[in-house]
Amino acid sequence: MLSQKTRYALKALLELAALPAGATLSSAAISARRTIPVKFLESILVELKRGGLVRGQRGRSGGYQLAQSTQVISFGAVVRLMEGPLALLPCVSVTQYRRCPDCADDRSCELRKIFREVRNSSAAILDGWTLADAQGKASPPEYVLGTSAQKKARRRTAPKEGSSNKGAARSSQAGAAARKAR
């Protein structure tokens, strides 16, 4: 589950993404517009600044603005910056791999196989969505499921052997055609 801190970071970035080029917004204004406690927001903005996602200007006409374009800042980058690795198990982390202490052989571990697929799917989705996509300024990306996820989807939609239900068969064929079209 995402922390409140990460949710606020995403909301603040989306608020900054809505600004015209070159404009800035104060932390108090972001706080008021997105109902984020101002002190908490200021600490979040410091982290976003350290991570290279926002720039801050001091002074009377100061404020915050995005340091990169909305097409470049992905939800995955923000989640990793605020939360750390996307992996639910240390043995499937790309950036902070650690062998699980209770695992005899990580190559044959059933949990590792499943949670690697979860990590890869999560990364594909979060890295595929940018601030521009969320604002509707770009078309959302299409996703290709991993091999095992495709197999499971086919099993769920395939007609059972010996089934004489022509409607189910037609529905399954239509689903297969739709998947091929993607």
N, CA and C atoms as a LAMMPS dump frame, in Angstrom:
ITEM: TIMESTEP
0
ITEM: NUMBER OF ATOMS
546
ITEM: BOX BOUNDS ff ff ff
-5.0000000000000000e+02 5.0000000000000000e+02
-5.0000000000000000e+02 5.0000000000000000e+02
-5.0000000000000000e+02 5.0000000000000000e+02
ITEM: ATOMS id mol type element x y z
1 1 1 N 0.843 -1.17 0
2 1 2 C 0 0 0
3 1 3 C 0.897 1.244 0
4 2 1 N 0.505 2.225 -0.77
5 2 2 C 1.277 3.459 -0.81
6 2 3 C 1.125 4.225 0.496
7 3 1 N 2.207 4.821 0.919
8 3 2 C 2.151 5.656 2.118
9 3 3 C 1.463 6.972 1.779
10 4 1 N 0.99 7.641 2.807
11 4 2 C 0.37 8.962 2.622
12 4 3 C 1.393 9.936 2.03
13 5 1 N 2.631 9.779 2.432
14 5 2 C 3.706 10.639 1.938
15 5 3 C 3.841 10.528 0.408
16 6 1 N 3.798 9.315 -0.106
17 6 2 C 3.912 9.111 -1.547
18 6 3 C 2.687 9.645 -2.275
19 7 1 N 1.515 9.428 -1.711
20 7 2 C 0.293 9.964 -2.313
21 7 3 C 0.357 11.486 -2.374
22 8 1 N 0.811 12.119 -1.308
23 8 2 C 0.946 13.576 -1.302
24 8 3 C 1.993 14.029 -2.316
25 9 1 N 3.087 13.282 -2.441
26 9 2 C 4.124 13.634 -3.418
27 9 3 C 3.544 13.616 -4.828
28 10 1 N 2.764 12.585 -5.139
29 10 2 C 2.146 12.494 -6.458
30 10 3 C 1.149 13.639 -6.681
31 11 1 N 0.365 13.954 -5.666
32 11 2 C -0.596 15.055 -5.791
33 11 3 C 0.114 16.395 -6
34 12 1 N 1.197 16.613 -5.27
35 12 2 C 1.962 17.86 -5.425
36 12 3 C 2.561 17.956 -6.825
37 13 1 N 3.101 16.848 -7.317
38 13 2 C 3.677 16.844 -8.661
39 13 3 C 2.607 17.098 -9.722
40 14 1 N 1.442 16.514 -9.537
41 14 2 C 0.352 16.747 -10.489
42 14 3 C -0.105 18.204 -10.465
43 15 1 N -0.075 18.811 -9.295
44 15 2 C -0.427 20.236 -9.188
45 15 3 C 0.604 21.09 -9.936
46 16 1 N 1.883 20.763 -9.761
47 16 2 C 2.938 21.498 -10.465
48 16 3 C 2.887 21.235 -11.969
49 17 1 N 2.476 20.043 -12.347
50 17 2 C 2.388 19.687 -13.77
51 17 3 C 1.322 20.505 -14.487
52 18 1 N 0.347 20.974 -13.749
53 18 2 C -0.738 21.754 -14.353
54 18 3 C -0.352 23.207 -14.593
55 19 1 N 0.796 23.626 -14.087
56 19 2 C 1.232 25.021 -14.249
57 19 3 C 1.703 25.298 -15.676
58 20 1 N 1.547 26.523 -16.125
59 20 2 C 2.134 26.895 -17.421
60 20 3 C 3.67 26.867 -17.32
61 21 1 N 4.332 26.709 -18.431
62 21 2 C 5.801 26.643 -18.466
63 21 3 C 6.41 27.865 -17.786
64 22 1 N 7.369 27.625 -16.912
65 22 2 C 8.091 28.686 -16.231
66 22 3 C 7.431 29.2 -14.965
67 23 1 N 6.176 28.866 -14.734
68 23 2 C 5.461 29.344 -13.539
69 23 3 C 5.885 28.536 -12.312
70 24 1 N 5.759 29.151 -11.145
71 24 2 C 6.062 28.479 -9.889
72 24 3 C 4.845 28.546 -8.976
73 25 1 N 4.87 27.691 -7.97
74 25 2 C 3.778 27.649 -7.002
75 25 3 C 4.38 27.444 -5.621
76 26 1 N 3.923 28.206 -4.655
77 26 2 C 4.455 28.081 -3.293
78 26 3 C 3.931 26.814 -2.635
79 27 1 N 4.646 26.354 -1.627
80 27 2 C 4.203 25.164 -0.893
81 27 3 C 2.858 25.438 -0.225
82 28 1 N 2.627 26.68 0.228
83 28 2 C 1.339 27.021 0.85
84 28 3 C 0.198 26.907 -0.161
85 29 1 N 0.44 27.313 -1.396
86 29 2 C -0.59 27.232 -2.433
87 29 3 C -0.878 25.768 -2.795
88 30 1 N 0.17 24.972 -2.931
89 30 2 C -0.021 23.541 -3.221
90 30 3 C -0.798 22.899 -2.076
91 31 1 N -0.393 23.232 -0.863
92 31 2 C -1.055 22.7 0.327
93 31 3 C -2.545 23.017 0.336
94 32 1 N -2.886 24.238 0.032
95 32 2 C -4.29 24.66 0.028
96 32 3 C -5.079 23.995 -1.096
97 33 1 N -4.478 23.903 -2.268
98 33 2 C -5.179 23.331 -3.425
99 33 3 C -5.396 21.83 -3.29
100 34 1 N -4.458 21.136 -2.669
101 34 2 C -4.515 19.675 -2.585
102 34 3 C -4.797 19.16 -1.172
103 35 1 N -5.102 20.051 -0.261
104 35 2 C -5.359 19.713 1.159
105 35 3 C -4.293 18.779 1.733
106 36 1 N -3.068 19.275 1.684
107 36 2 C -1.912 18.574 2.244
108 36 3 C -1.369 19.446 3.369
109 37 1 N -1.125 18.885 4.541
110 37 2 C -0.53 19.697 5.62
111 37 3 C 0.777 20.345 5.15
112 38 1 N 0.89 21.656 5.323
113 38 2 C 1.992 22.423 4.736
114 38 3 C 3.367 21.963 5.232
115 39 1 N 3.528 21.687 6.509
116 39 2 C 4.842 21.251 7.023
117 39 3 C 5.239 19.902 6.433
118 40 1 N 4.268 18.991 6.332
119 40 2 C 4.529 17.682 5.743
120 40 3 C 4.886 17.848 4.266
121 41 1 N 4.159 18.699 3.572
122 41 2 C 4.422 18.96 2.162
123 41 3 C 5.823 19.525 1.953
124 42 1 N 6.246 20.433 2.818
125 42 2 C 7.577 21.023 2.673
126 42 3 C 8.67 19.961 2.765
127 43 1 N 8.51 18.994 3.666
128 43 2 C 9.518 17.919 3.763
129 43 3 C 9.471 17.02 2.528
130 44 1 N 8.288 16.821 1.982
131 44 2 C 8.145 16.025 0.756
132 44 3 C 8.801 16.743 -0.417
133 45 1 N 8.582 18.039 -0.517
134 45 2 C 9.169 18.82 -1.607
135 45 3 C 10.697 18.814 -1.54
136 46 1 N 11.247 18.795 -0.328
137 46 2 C 12.706 18.691 -0.177
138 46 3 C 13.195 17.378 -0.776
139 47 1 N 12.488 16.28 -0.495
140 47 2 C 12.874 14.977 -1.063
141 47 3 C 12.739 14.963 -2.578
142 48 1 N 11.663 15.552 -3.077
143 48 2 C 11.467 15.618 -4.527
144 48 3 C 12.546 16.468 -5.191
145 49 1 N 12.98 17.511 -4.491
146 49 2 C 14.053 18.363 -5.001
147 49 3 C 15.375 17.594 -5.022
148 50 1 N 15.672 16.883 -3.935
149 50 2 C 16.891 16.054 -3.888
150 50 3 C 16.889 14.982 -4.973
151 51 1 N 15.708 14.481 -5.281
152 51 2 C 15.571 13.451 -6.311
153 51 3 C 15.574 13.996 -7.729
154 52 1 N 15.656 15.315 -7.878
155 52 2 C 15.737 15.925 -9.198
156 52 3 C 14.407 16.064 -9.916
157 53 1 N 13.304 15.958 -9.195
158 53 2 C 11.992 16.061 -9.835
159 53 3 C 11.413 17.477 -9.79
160 54 1 N 11.796 18.268 -8.787
161 54 2 C 11.322 19.655 -8.704
162 54 3 C 12.499 20.589 -8.467
163 55 1 N 12.269 21.878 -8.795
164 55 2 C 13.214 22.951 -8.499
165 55 3 C 12.493 23.925 -7.578
166 56 1 N 13.248 24.5 -6.677
167 56 2 C 12.67 25.494 -5.789
168 56 3 C 13.394 26.817 -5.932
169 57 1 N 12.623 27.899 -5.879
170 57 2 C 13.203 29.238 -5.928
171 57 3 C 12.786 29.965 -4.656
172 58 1 N 13.757 30.569 -4.021
173 58 2 C 13.47 31.34 -2.803
174 58 3 C 13.056 32.757 -3.164
175 59 1 N 12.484 33.406 -2.193
176 59 2 C 12.168 34.818 -2.382
177 59 3 C 10.696 35.076 -2.611
178 60 1 N 10.415 36.345 -2.806
179 60 2 C 9.041 36.808 -2.93
180 60 3 C 8.306 36.175 -4.111
181 61 1 N 8.962 36.056 -5.22
182 61 2 C 8.328 35.438 -6.392
183 61 3 C 8.758 33.979 -6.555
184 62 1 N 9.217 33.381 -5.461
185 62 2 C 9.707 32.006 -5.498
186 62 3 C 8.589 30.983 -5.463
187 63 1 N 8.987 29.761 -5.41
188 63 2 C 8.046 28.656 -5.369
189 63 3 C 8.68 27.433 -5.999
190 64 1 N 7.851 26.483 -6.326
191 64 2 C 8.329 25.221 -6.897
192 64 3 C 7.805 25.044 -8.304
193 65 1 N 8.595 24.319 -9.098
194 65 2 C 8.206 23.94 -10.449
195 65 3 C 8.854 22.602 -10.76
196 66 1 N 8.353 21.93 -11.759
197 66 2 C 8.933 20.654 -12.158
198 66 3 C 10.332 20.869 -12.731
199 67 1 N 11.236 19.967 -12.436
200 67 2 C 12.597 20.043 -12.972
201 67 3 C 12.72 19.265 -14.283
202 68 1 N 11.705 18.454 -14.588
203 68 2 C 11.687 17.67 -15.816
204 68 3 C 10.295 17.803 -16.435
205 69 1 N 10.169 17.413 -17.68
206 69 2 C 8.862 17.531 -18.338
207 69 3 C 7.891 16.483 -17.796
208 70 1 N 6.616 16.756 -17.968
209 70 2 C 5.582 15.834 -17.489
210 70 3 C 5.63 14.498 -18.233
211 71 1 N 6.182 14.497 -19.438
212 71 2 C 6.297 13.249 -20.201
213 71 3 C 7.428 12.363 -19.69
214 72 1 N 8.298 12.902 -18.873
215 72 2 C 9.458 12.156 -18.385
216 72 3 C 9.245 11.614 -16.976
217 73 1 N 8.527 12.333 -16.14
218 73 2 C 8.357 11.927 -14.74
219 73 3 C 7.303 10.819 -14.659
220 74 1 N 7.775 9.61 -14.325
221 74 2 C 6.868 8.461 -14.233
222 74 3 C 6.43 8.237 -12.791
223 75 1 N 5.287 7.594 -12.661
224 75 2 C 4.805 7.24 -11.332
225 75 3 C 5.787 6.283 -10.655
226 76 1 N 6.414 5.412 -11.438
227 76 2 C 7.403 4.479 -10.89
228 76 3 C 8.579 5.2 -10.261
229 77 1 N 9.067 6.246 -10.914
230 77 2 C 10.202 7.006 -10.376
231 77 3 C 9.825 7.67 -9.058
232 78 1 N 8.612 8.187 -8.978
233 78 2 C 8.164 8.855 -7.751
234 78 3 C 8.009 7.834 -6.618
235 79 1 N 7.382 6.715 -6.924
236 79 2 C 7.191 5.681 -5.888
237 79 3 C 8.538 5.176 -5.385
238 80 1 N 9.475 4.928 -6.287
239 80 2 C 10.807 4.458 -5.855
240 80 3 C 11.518 5.51 -5.003
241 81 1 N 11.401 6.777 -5.399
242 81 2 C 12.049 7.845 -4.651
243 81 3 C 11.487 7.937 -3.23
244 82 1 N 10.178 7.834 -3.107
245 82 2 C 9.533 8.027 -1.81
246 82 3 C 9.477 6.75 -0.967
247 83 1 N 9.324 5.59 -1.615
248 83 2 C 9.106 4.33 -0.897
249 83 3 C 10.298 3.388 -0.911
250 84 1 N 11.133 3.49 -1.936
251 84 2 C 12.185 2.5 -2.113
252 84 3 C 11.783 1.519 -3.203
253 85 1 N 12.38 0.331 -3.214
254 85 2 C 12.116 -0.638 -4.289
255 85 3 C 10.642 -1.023 -4.398
256 86 1 N 10.221 -1.379 -5.603
257 86 2 C 8.851 -1.817 -5.845
258 86 3 C 8.621 -3.264 -5.395
259 87 1 N 9.686 -4.029 -5.3
260 87 2 C 9.577 -5.455 -4.977
261 87 3 C 9.017 -5.674 -3.574
262 88 1 N 8.165 -6.705 -3.467
263 88 2 C 7.602 -7.067 -2.166
264 88 3 C 8.514 -8.022 -1.4
265 89 1 N 9.439 -8.658 -2.109
266 89 2 C 10.437 -9.528 -1.487
267 89 3 C 11.829 -9.025 -1.871
268 90 1 N 12.795 -9.089 -0.962
269 90 2 C 14.133 -8.589 -1.292
270 90 3 C 14.825 -9.371 -2.41
271 91 1 N 14.453 -10.637 -2.596
272 91 2 C 15.119 -11.464 -3.612
273 91 3 C 14.655 -11.164 -5.036
274 92 1 N 13.635 -10.327 -5.209
275 92 2 C 13.189 -9.956 -6.556
276 92 3 C 13.444 -8.481 -6.863
277 93 1 N 14.057 -7.781 -5.936
278 93 2 C 14.352 -6.366 -6.147
279 93 3 C 15.453 -6.198 -7.178
280 94 1 N 15.241 -5.278 -8.093
281 94 2 C 16.24 -4.973 -9.113
282 94 3 C 17.329 -4.086 -8.521
283 95 1 N 16.949 -3.146 -7.676
284 95 2 C 17.902 -2.165 -7.161
285 95 3 C 18.517 -2.538 -5.81
286 96 1 N 17.829 -3.374 -5.033
287 96 2 C 18.338 -3.71 -3.7
288 96 3 C 18.185 -5.196 -3.402
289 97 1 N 18.659 -6.035 -4.323
290 97 2 C 18.548 -7.484 -4.166
291 97 3 C 19.23 -7.958 -2.88
292 98 1 N 18.539 -8.813 -2.182
293 98 2 C 19.09 -9.547 -1.041
294 98 3 C 18.453 -10.922 -1.044
295 99 1 N 19.229 -11.914 -0.78
296 99 2 C 18.666 -13.259 -0.672
297 99 3 C 17.833 -13.336 0.604
298 100 1 N 16.691 -13.983 0.519
299 100 2 C 15.841 -14.151 1.702
300 100 3 C 16.531 -15.107 2.672
301 101 1 N 16.619 -14.758 3.944
302 101 2 C 17.353 -15.593 4.903
303 101 3 C 16.739 -16.98 5.122
304 102 1 N 15.445 -17.126 4.87
305 102 2 C 14.79 -18.411 5.11
306 102 3 C 14.623 -19.248 3.849
307 103 1 N 15.299 -18.887 2.77
308 103 2 C 15.163 -19.589 1.494
309 103 3 C 16.392 -20.456 1.232
310 104 1 N 16.169 -21.741 1.019
311 104 2 C 17.277 -22.67 0.775
312 104 3 C 17.872 -22.481 -0.622
313 105 1 N 17.028 -22.295 -1.623
314 105 2 C 17.498 -22.145 -3.001
315 105 3 C 16.597 -21.145 -3.717
316 106 1 N 17.095 -19.945 -3.935
317 106 2 C 16.24 -18.905 -4.526
318 106 3 C 15.894 -19.18 -5.99
319 107 1 N 16.646 -20.05 -6.668
320 107 2 C 16.32 -20.357 -8.063
321 107 3 C 15.081 -21.239 -8.193
322 108 1 N 14.778 -22.031 -7.164
323 108 2 C 13.602 -22.897 -7.23
324 108 3 C 12.492 -22.449 -6.282
325 109 1 N 12.623 -21.304 -5.692
326 109 2 C 11.644 -20.793 -4.734
327 109 3 C 10.346 -20.407 -5.447
328 110 1 N 9.236 -20.998 -5.007
329 110 2 C 7.937 -20.714 -5.61
330 110 3 C 7.519 -19.26 -5.381
331 111 1 N 7.794 -18.746 -4.198
332 111 2 C 7.426 -17.366 -3.893
333 111 3 C 8.17 -16.39 -4.797
334 112 1 N 9.439 -16.665 -5.028
335 112 2 C 10.245 -15.77 -5.858
336 112 3 C 9.687 -15.684 -7.276
337 113 1 N 9.277 -16.832 -7.811
338 113 2 C 8.729 -16.844 -9.172
339 113 3 C 7.491 -15.955 -9.271
340 114 1 N 6.598 -16.099 -8.328
341 114 2 C 5.35 -15.34 -8.357
342 114 3 C 5.606 -13.855 -8.11
343 115 1 N 6.389 -13.555 -7.079
344 115 2 C 6.587 -12.154 -6.722
345 115 3 C 7.52 -11.419 -7.679
346 116 1 N 8.316 -12.137 -8.453
347 116 2 C 9.085 -11.491 -9.521
348 116 3 C 8.12 -11.014 -10.604
349 117 1 N 7.127 -11.845 -10.901
350 117 2 C 6.115 -11.47 -11.892
351 117 3 C 5.31 -10.255 -11.403
352 118 1 N 4.96 -10.235 -10.124
353 118 2 C 4.238 -9.097 -9.535
354 118 3 C 5.094 -7.841 -9.65
355 119 1 N 6.361 -7.95 -9.296
356 119 2 C 7.268 -6.8 -9.361
357 119 3 C 7.406 -6.286 -10.787
358 120 1 N 7.594 -7.209 -11.73
359 120 2 C 7.768 -6.807 -13.126
360 120 3 C 6.508 -6.157 -13.688
361 121 1 N 5.352 -6.697 -13.353
362 121 2 C 4.09 -6.113 -13.819
363 121 3 C 3.869 -4.734 -13.193
364 122 1 N 4.122 -4.626 -11.907
365 122 2 C 3.977 -3.332 -11.223
366 122 3 C 4.913 -2.3 -11.841
367 123 1 N 6.154 -2.695 -12.075
368 123 2 C 7.129 -1.767 -12.661
369 123 3 C 6.699 -1.336 -14.06
370 124 1 N 6.202 -2.28 -14.858
371 124 2 C 5.776 -1.939 -16.217
372 124 3 C 4.648 -0.91 -16.191
373 125 1 N 3.711 -1.089 -15.288
374 125 2 C 2.578 -0.159 -15.215
375 125 3 C 3.021 1.191 -14.664
376 126 1 N 3.698 1.196 -13.519
377 126 2 C 4.093 2.458 -12.889
378 126 3 C 5.117 3.228 -13.723
379 127 1 N 6.045 2.522 -14.356
380 127 2 C 7.026 3.198 -15.2
381 127 3 C 6.413 3.666 -16.517
382 128 1 N 5.324 3.027 -16.914
383 128 2 C 4.654 3.395 -18.154
384 128 3 C 3.776 4.63 -18.027
385 129 1 N 3.311 4.935 -16.833
386 129 2 C 2.449 6.102 -16.609
387 129 3 C 3.281 7.305 -16.199
388 130 1 N 3.079 8.405 -16.875
389 130 2 C 3.767 9.657 -16.543
390 130 3 C 2.752 10.671 -16.026
391 131 1 N 3.249 11.796 -15.557
392 131 2 C 2.357 12.874 -15.131
393 131 3 C 1.488 13.337 -16.303
394 132 1 N 2.063 13.369 -17.497
395 132 2 C 1.308 13.773 -18.688
396 132 3 C 0.165 12.794 -18.953
397 133 1 N 0.411 11.502 -18.786
398 133 2 C -0.64 10.502 -18.974
399 133 3 C -1.777 10.723 -17.98
400 134 1 N -1.425 10.975 -16.725
401 134 2 C -2.431 11.169 -15.683
402 134 3 C -3.275 12.413 -15.947
403 135 1 N -2.675 13.413 -16.556
404 135 2 C -3.399 14.652 -16.874
405 135 3 C -4.193 14.537 -18.168
406 136 1 N -4.022 13.449 -18.861
407 136 2 C -4.717 13.28 -20.132
408 136 3 C -4.043 13.983 -21.28
409 137 1 N -2.793 14.424 -21.086
410 137 2 C -2.061 15.129 -22.142
411 137 3 C -1.358 14.168 -23.09
412 138 1 N -1.368 12.898 -22.744
413 138 2 C -0.763 11.874 -23.593
414 138 3 C -1.665 10.654 -23.522
415 139 1 N -1.556 9.786 -24.508
416 139 2 C -2.38 8.582 -24.453
417 139 3 C -1.745 7.591 -23.483
418 140 1 N -2.55 6.987 -22.621
419 140 2 C -2.004 6.034 -21.654
420 140 3 C -1.336 4.869 -22.362
421 141 1 N -0.285 4.349 -21.787
422 141 2 C 0.443 3.255 -22.419
423 141 3 C -0.367 1.96 -22.416
424 142 1 N -0.072 1.083 -23.371
425 142 2 C -0.662 -0.252 -23.377
426 142 3 C 0.332 -1.182 -22.72
427 143 1 N -0.179 -2.179 -22.04
428 143 2 C 0.686 -3.086 -21.294
429 143 3 C 0.667 -4.465 -21.91
430 144 1 N 1.811 -5.087 -21.871
431 144 2 C 1.931 -6.463 -22.296
432 144 3 C 2.186 -7.27 -21.039
433 145 1 N 1.269 -8.183 -20.761
434 145 2 C 1.428 -9.007 -19.572
435 145 3 C 2.611 -9.938 -19.73
436 146 1 N 3.201 -10.311 -18.606
437 146 2 C 4.285 -11.283 -18.621
438 146 3 C 3.78 -12.623 -19.113
439 147 1 N 4.672 -13.523 -19.457
440 147 2 C 4.322 -14.81 -20.026
441 147 3 C 3.364 -15.601 -19.148
442 148 1 N 3.65 -15.714 -17.862
443 148 2 C 2.773 -16.499 -17.001
444 148 3 C 1.416 -15.831 -16.843
445 149 1 N 1.364 -14.509 -16.826
446 149 2 C 0.083 -13.813 -16.72
447 149 3 C -0.741 -14.033 -17.988
448 150 1 N -0.092 -14.091 -19.156
449 150 2 C -0.804 -14.364 -20.401
450 150 3 C -1.385 -15.768 -20.385
451 151 1 N -0.611 -16.722 -19.9
452 151 2 C -1.089 -18.103 -19.823
453 151 3 C -2.315 -18.196 -18.933
454 152 1 N -2.263 -17.545 -17.781
455 152 2 C -3.393 -17.57 -16.842
456 152 3 C -4.628 -16.939 -17.479
457 153 1 N -4.444 -15.819 -18.173
458 153 2 C -5.571 -15.15 -18.816
459 153 3 C -6.197 -16.054 -19.869
460 154 1 N -5.372 -16.77 -20.629
461 154 2 C -5.897 -17.691 -21.645
462 154 3 C -6.67 -18.828 -20.988
463 155 1 N -6.143 -19.347 -19.868
464 155 2 C -6.83 -20.442 -19.175
465 155 3 C -8.193 -20.002 -18.677
466 156 1 N -8.297 -18.781 -18.204
467 156 2 C -9.564 -18.278 -17.662
468 156 3 C -10.615 -18.091 -18.749
469 157 1 N -10.187 -17.746 -19.962
470 157 2 C -11.143 -17.458 -21.023
471 157 3 C -11.354 -18.624 -21.972
472 158 1 N -10.531 -19.657 -21.889
473 158 2 C -10.661 -20.798 -22.792
474 158 3 C -11.894 -21.616 -22.432
475 159 1 N -12.656 -22.096 -23.46
476 159 2 C -13.816 -22.93 -23.168
477 159 3 C -13.362 -24.279 -22.617
478 160 1 N -14.172 -24.839 -21.734
479 160 2 C -13.853 -26.143 -21.153
480 160 3 C -14.089 -27.217 -22.195
481 161 1 N -13.256 -28.268 -22.149
482 161 2 C -13.407 -29.368 -23.103
483 161 3 C -14.773 -29.997 -22.949
484 162 1 N -15.341 -30.366 -24.088
485 162 2 C -16.633 -31.022 -24.069
486 162 3 C -17.789 -30.064 -23.9
487 163 1 N -17.506 -28.79 -23.813
488 163 2 C -18.561 -27.793 -23.646
489 163 3 C -19.262 -27.591 -24.97
490 164 1 N -20.58 -27.652 -24.95
491 164 2 C -21.331 -27.445 -26.18
492 164 3 C -21.937 -26.056 -26.226
493 165 1 N -21.53 -25.219 -25.313
494 165 2 C -22.072 -23.866 -25.25
495 165 3 C -21.4 -23.013 -26.328
496 166 1 N -22.113 -22.813 -27.447
497 166 2 C -21.538 -22.061 -28.568
498 166 3 C -21.286 -20.601 -28.207
499 167 1 N -22.114 -20.022 -27.342
500 167 2 C -21.938 -18.629 -26.919
501 167 3 C -20.631 -18.448 -26.168
502 168 1 N -20.3 -19.41 -25.306
503 168 2 C -19.045 -19.336 -24.558
504 168 3 C -17.857 -19.448 -25.489
505 169 1 N -17.984 -20.329 -26.495
506 169 2 C -16.892 -20.503 -27.454
507 169 3 C -16.689 -19.228 -28.262
508 170 1 N -17.809 -18.623 -28.711
509 170 2 C -17.703 -17.373 -29.475
510 170 3 C -17.074 -16.273 -28.618
511 171 1 N -17.483 -16.194 -27.354
512 171 2 C -16.945 -15.181 -26.438
513 171 3 C -15.45 -15.374 -26.244
514 172 1 N -15.032 -16.633 -26.122
515 172 2 C -13.609 -16.932 -25.945
516 172 3 C -12.828 -16.551 -27.201
517 173 1 N -13.412 -16.852 -28.384
518 173 2 C -12.734 -16.509 -29.631
519 173 3 C -12.628 -14.991 -29.784
520 174 1 N -13.678 -14.275 -29.398
521 174 2 C -13.646 -12.814 -29.477
522 174 3 C -12.587 -12.257 -28.54
523 175 1 N -12.473 -12.839 -27.347
524 175 2 C -11.449 -12.393 -26.393
525 175 3 C -10.052 -12.626 -26.929
526 176 1 N -9.856 -13.802 -27.562
527 176 2 C -8.541 -14.119 -28.134
528 176 3 C -8.213 -13.146 -29.266
529 177 1 N -9.21 -12.841 -30.091
530 177 2 C -8.985 -11.907 -31.194
531 177 3 C -8.633 -10.519 -30.656
532 178 1 N -9.313 -10.116 -29.603
533 178 2 C -9.025 -8.806 -29.009
534 178 3 C -7.612 -8.756 -28.443
535 179 1 N -7.182 -9.864 -27.81
536 179 2 C -5.811 -9.891 -27.236
537 179 3 C -4.775 -9.84 -28.351
538 180 1 N -5.046 -10.534 -29.475
539 180 2 C -4.103 -10.518 -30.599
540 180 3 C -4.002 -9.13 -31.21
541 181 1 N -5.126 -8.413 -31.222
542 181 2 C -5.151 -7.069 -31.808
543 181 3 C -4.309 -6.082 -31.01
544 182 1 N -4.153 -6.349 -29.724
545 182 2 C -3.355 -5.455 -28.88
546 182 3 C -1.931 -5.597 -29.279
